[in-house]
Every structure is written in structure tokens, then in C-alpha cells.
Amino acid sequence: MDLKLREDDLAFQREVREFLDRHWPEDVREARRNTGRFEETKGESPEVRRFFDALNERGWAVPNWPSEWGGTDWTPTQKYIWDKETARAECPQLSAFGARMLAPVLYTWGTDEQKERFLPAIREQKMIWCQGYSEPGAGSDLAALGTRAVRDGDDFVVNGTKIWTTGAHVADWMFCLVRTSTEGKRQEGISFLLIDMTTPGITVNPIHLLGGIHSVNEVELKDVRVPVANLVGEENRGWTYAKGLLTHERTGIAGVARSEVALERLKAIAARTAVDGGSLWDDADFRRRVIELEIDLEALAMTELRVLSQVEQGGAPGPESSILKIRGTEISQALQVMQIEVFGYYGMPYPDQTLIDNEGPVGEAYAHAAMQAMLYGRAATIFGGSNEIQKNIISKAVLGL
Ligand SMILES: Cc1cc2nc3c(=O)[nH]c(=O)nc-3n(C[C@H](O)[C@H](O)[C@H](O)COP(=O)(O)OP(=O)(O)OC[C@H]3O[C@@H](n4cnc5c(N)ncnc54)[C@H](O)[C@@H]3O)c2cc1C
């Protein structure tokens, strides 16, 4: 892929910038920049709602989807520009569970009725999804999952417990892996079900994370009746769909464009942080560490481009997405730690603490969400399949060991 932008790409970049400046202007960016809260809703503020509506009106909400469901026919370079520009403008993103993870499963394996019912609502961020994969006894070893779905007339009756379910407390629906057979290989008895979270028998119990954030939950399912029409693809073939979804999830978790923005911000803040009569950016050791990270990030950006052009040719990211996941999360964690280092004690307070103290936060606004982001960021090497598991995948599927 030619990395130097051609004139038509530069024109596209200008068009994107104009759109984002109009619909996600600088004052809105600034107001939201320093709030580190978990938000996975249909558009919790009028600005966010307006932004999602503008995206849909323009036909830019889901560039990676097939065009018949609202995708664009952009080239890989244009998609790359779009990702960069939306990260640069710190735009809100459609909920990844619906738009990035479930949607490819639906438009590849779903029935026409499922596509009609769910894809437009996901594209418009009018339906929020959560992912019911992990269970207390099935995380890395996902095929050990034991939530049972037993056929009863036109329904499945589902019993079991899911855990670490991000956003289950705000989700309208859950895509869920369930065991429909105990015959043969474990992977061959799993099905992919879509469950309405308002169905009787579902209890969502919150789990509070280290940084004070409530984003994950335990979900208990007791005699939950799910219409057979909500089965995606074939019964007992869910493992195939689940694996396809995970490669999309891992590619998204890498967050290269977001890290690039964070790195530039870190440099700018270091340049205005006074240390020993100069700035922190004058400190050779600090600068060296930032530049090392920058080099790693550039190498990762190249790998991401390779995966993207592969997606363009073959339709889905391959096991190489595991490389993106490992390096992307390691780099973003290193950046989060460096931010805390730069912000010093201003990086300490996070919103819940300051609310309890009933006082405004101390110090620079940009530092307020840093600690919360750093603590939540520890989970990035665990979710989407832990980094150790990704190394196993690389050794088997990429290196053939
Ligand atoms: C913040 C957060 C959000 C999450 N959101 C969701 C969600 O929305 N939906 C969902 O379904 N799940 C979610 N998860 C769950 C996540 O996918 C699992 O935590 C993850 O797959 C690891 O499983 P586990 O926690 O059971 O750990 P385990 O599988 O018990 O692993 C424990 C440790 O052992 C290591 N290990 C295990 N097996 C091997 C092996 N074969 N080789 C080498 N090392 C190994 C692991 O790397 C890990 O370090 C979330 C997790 C977190 C922390």
C-alpha cells in the first residue's frame, strides 16, 4: 500500500475534517475530553445523539459494513484516514459490541429477518448490545462454557451464568454463546443466540472495577425463553461465528489511532510541564522513552495497515489480529502509565473521589480522568482473549509451531 496520500485522498481528508469540525466541534470535544466515565448508551447527551444522527444522514456511520446495510465503498486508505481523523477529533464511537462485533456475524450468517430487525438499529445506535461469552468456569478456555439452551417448542430455555459482561446493565440485547449439545467435541455443541435483556429470568449483578467504574456485570439466566428465530446460523455451529467475531474484536481493541492521539497529547503536555528550570520534554531520558514508544506505535500502525488491506481483499481479519491486540494493548498501557508520571499528583483524583469529597478536582483538567483510564486500561491485556492466549494463537496459526 502506498502510504503517501494522493491528491484525491487529501481531498477526502479535508472533507472528513470539515464534517467532523461541523458536527463534533472543538468546544464539545473540550467539554468531553476529560470525563473518563464508562458510557455505553444510545446517546447520553444531545451532542452525541446529534453526532450519531449526522453520521447516519451522511452515510458514514458504519464504513466497514457492506454497502447494502449502510457501509461505504471507501478504499482501505480512505478507511484509514477516517479512523485517524475520528480519533484525532475524539469523536464518540458507536457501541463496538453491536457495530464492530455482532454486525459482521449478522450480515454474514444472519437471516434476512434478523438483518432487517437489528442492523439499522445498531447503525443508528438505537439498540445497545452486550457480549455473553465468558462464564465463571470458561474464560480463556471458552469452549468449556456450560450455559444450557434446551429446545422447547418454538423456544430455547436458557439456564446459566455469564460473567464480566460489559454494559449488561445498559444493554437492550445480549449475543450469547450457549451449549445446545454435549455430544462430540466441545466446540461442536455451541450455538449463538440473541437474547432480549427484558426477558423474564435475567438478573444483572454489578461488578465494580478497581478505578471505581461500573462497566462489567454478572448475568444470571434462569429459565429464560428465547424464540428459536433468535438463533444465528445453524444450531451447534456457534463456535465458528464466535471466532469470526473475536478477530474483529481484537482488531478494534488495538486502538492504534487513539494511542497516536494520546502520544501527541503527552508530548504537548510534557513540553509545558516545568521541571528544573526547563520543561519535562527537555529531559533526555523522558524524551527517549516517549520516542521509543512512538517507534513501536509506528511499527504497529504499519501492521494495522497490512491487516486492513488483507480485510479489503479477503473479507475478515485473520489470526494476525492477535499481533495487533498484544502490541496495541501493551503500548496503550505504557502510555497510560507515562501520563500518570507526567501529571504527577494531579493524576491522582478521579471523579468519584472528588464527588465524595464534595469539592472540585484539583489541578489541570486534562489530568482528572488519567488515573481511572490507567486502572481500567489494565484490563485491556485480559479482555478480548488474554495476551497470553493471543501468543498461543500466533504460535499455532501464524508461525505454524
Ligand atoms: C474489564 C473486562 C471486560 C470484559 N468484558 C467481557 C464481555 O463483555 N463479555 C465477555 O464475554 N467477557 C468479557 N470479559 C472476560 C474476558 O474475556 C476474560 O476475562 C478473559 O478471556 C480471561 O478469562 P478469565 O478471566 O476466566 O481468566 P482465565 O482464563 O482463568 O486466565 C487466568 C490467567 O491464566 C492465563 N492462561 C489461561 N489459559 C492459558 C493458556 N492456555 N496458556 C497461557 N496462559 C493461560 C491467562 O492469560 C490469565 O493470565 C471481560 C474481562 C474484563 C477484565
The ligand as a Tripos MOL2 file, in Angstrom:
@<TRIPOS>MOLECULE
LIG
   53    58     1     0     0
SMALL
NO_CHARGES

@<TRIPOS>ATOM
      1 C1        -12.8560   -5.3180   32.0310 C.3       1 LIG1
      2 C2        -13.2530   -6.6180   31.3900 C.ar      1 LIG1
      3 C3        -14.3070   -6.6370   30.4960 C.ar      1 LIG1
      4 C4        -14.7370   -7.8480   29.9280 C.ar      1 LIG1
      5 N1        -15.8290   -7.8320   29.1050 N.ar      1 LIG1
      6 C5        -16.3160   -9.0280   28.6610 C.ar      1 LIG1
      7 C6        -17.5440   -9.0630   27.9220 C.ar      1 LIG1
      8 O1        -18.1580   -8.0280   27.6370 O.2       1 LIG1
      9 N2        -18.0230  -10.2650   27.5390 N.ar      1 LIG1
     10 C7        -17.3720  -11.4320   27.8100 C.ar      1 LIG1
     11 O2        -17.8540  -12.4880   27.4180 O.2       1 LIG1
     12 N3        -16.2080  -11.4370   28.5110 N.ar      1 LIG1
     13 C8        -15.6760  -10.2580   28.9420 C.ar      1 LIG1
     14 N4        -14.5060  -10.2390   29.6730 N.ar      1 LIG1
     15 C9        -13.8850  -11.5100   30.0370 C.3       1 LIG1
     16 C10       -12.5660  -11.7890   29.3710 C.3       1 LIG1
     17 O3        -12.7170  -12.1520   28.0160 O.3       1 LIG1
     18 C11       -11.8730  -12.8960   30.2050 C.3       1 LIG1
     19 O4        -11.5510  -12.3080   31.4470 O.3       1 LIG1
     20 C12       -10.6500  -13.4230   29.5340 C.3       1 LIG1
     21 O5        -10.9720  -14.1710   28.4010 O.3       1 LIG1
     22 C13        -9.8110  -14.3030   30.5130 C.3       1 LIG1
     23 O6        -10.5950  -15.2760   31.1010 O.3       1 LIG1
     24 P1        -10.6290  -15.4690   32.6990 P.3       1 LIG1
     25 O7        -10.8700  -14.1300   33.3230 O.co2     1 LIG1
     26 O8        -11.5740  -16.5630   33.0050 O.co2     1 LIG1
     27 O9         -9.1550  -15.8800   33.1040 O.3       1 LIG1
     28 P2         -8.5060  -17.3390   32.9810 P.3       1 LIG1
     29 O10        -8.8900  -17.9550   31.6990 O.co2     1 LIG1
     30 O11        -8.8060  -18.0700   34.2420 O.co2     1 LIG1
     31 O12        -6.9700  -16.9800   32.9200 O.3       1 LIG1
     32 C14        -6.2160  -16.6070   34.0700 C.3       1 LIG1
     33 C15        -4.7740  -16.3780   33.6310 C.3       1 LIG1
     34 O13        -4.2150  -17.5900   33.0920 O.3       1 LIG1
     35 C16        -3.7160  -17.3660   31.7680 C.3       1 LIG1
     36 N5         -3.9810  -18.5340   30.9310 N.ar      1 LIG1
     37 C17        -5.1330  -19.2440   30.8750 C.ar      1 LIG1
     38 N6         -5.0400  -20.2460   29.9690 N.ar      1 LIG1
     39 C18        -3.7810  -20.1690   29.4300 C.ar      1 LIG1
     40 C19        -3.0730  -20.9130   28.4320 C.ar      1 LIG1
     41 N7         -3.6570  -21.9440   27.7870 N.pl3     1 LIG1
     42 N8         -1.8030  -20.5390   28.1210 N.ar      1 LIG1
     43 C20        -1.2150  -19.4810   28.7500 C.ar      1 LIG1
     44 N9         -1.8450  -18.7500   29.7120 N.ar      1 LIG1
     45 C21        -3.1150  -19.0700   30.0440 C.ar      1 LIG1
     46 C22        -4.4620  -16.1570   31.2630 C.3       1 LIG1
     47 O14        -3.7370  -15.4540   30.2780 O.3       1 LIG1
     48 C23        -4.6290  -15.3260   32.5270 C.3       1 LIG1
     49 O15        -3.4590  -14.5760   32.7630 O.3       1 LIG1
     50 C24       -14.0530   -9.0520   30.2380 C.ar      1 LIG1
     51 C25       -12.9600   -9.0070   31.1260 C.ar      1 LIG1
     52 C26       -12.5610   -7.8310   31.7070 C.ar      1 LIG1
     53 C27       -11.4170   -7.8440   32.6680 C.3       1 LIG1
@<TRIPOS>BOND
     1     1     2 1
     2     2     3 ar
     3     2    52 ar
     4     3     4 ar
     5     4     5 ar
     6     4    50 ar
     7     5     6 ar
     8     6     7 ar
     9     6    13 1
    10     7     8 2
    11     7     9 ar
    12     9    10 ar
    13    10    11 2
    14    10    12 ar
    15    12    13 ar
    16    13    14 ar
    17    14    15 1
    18    14    50 ar
    19    15    16 1
    20    16    17 1
    21    16    18 1
    22    18    19 1
    23    18    20 1
    24    20    21 1
    25    20    22 1
    26    22    23 1
    27    23    24 1
    28    24    25 2
    29    24    26 1
    30    24    27 1
    31    27    28 1
    32    28    29 2
    33    28    30 1
    34    28    31 1
    35    31    32 1
    36    32    33 1
    37    33    34 1
    38    33    48 1
    39    34    35 1
    40    35    36 1
    41    35    46 1
    42    36    37 ar
    43    36    45 ar
    44    37    38 ar
    45    38    39 ar
    46    39    40 ar
    47    39    45 ar
    48    40    41 1
    49    40    42 ar
    50    42    43 ar
    51    43    44 ar
    52    44    45 ar
    53    46    47 1
    54    46    48 1
    55    48    49 1
    56    50    51 ar
    57    51    52 ar
    58    52    53 1
@<TRIPOS>SUBSTRUCTURE
     1 LIG1         1 GROUP 0 **** ****
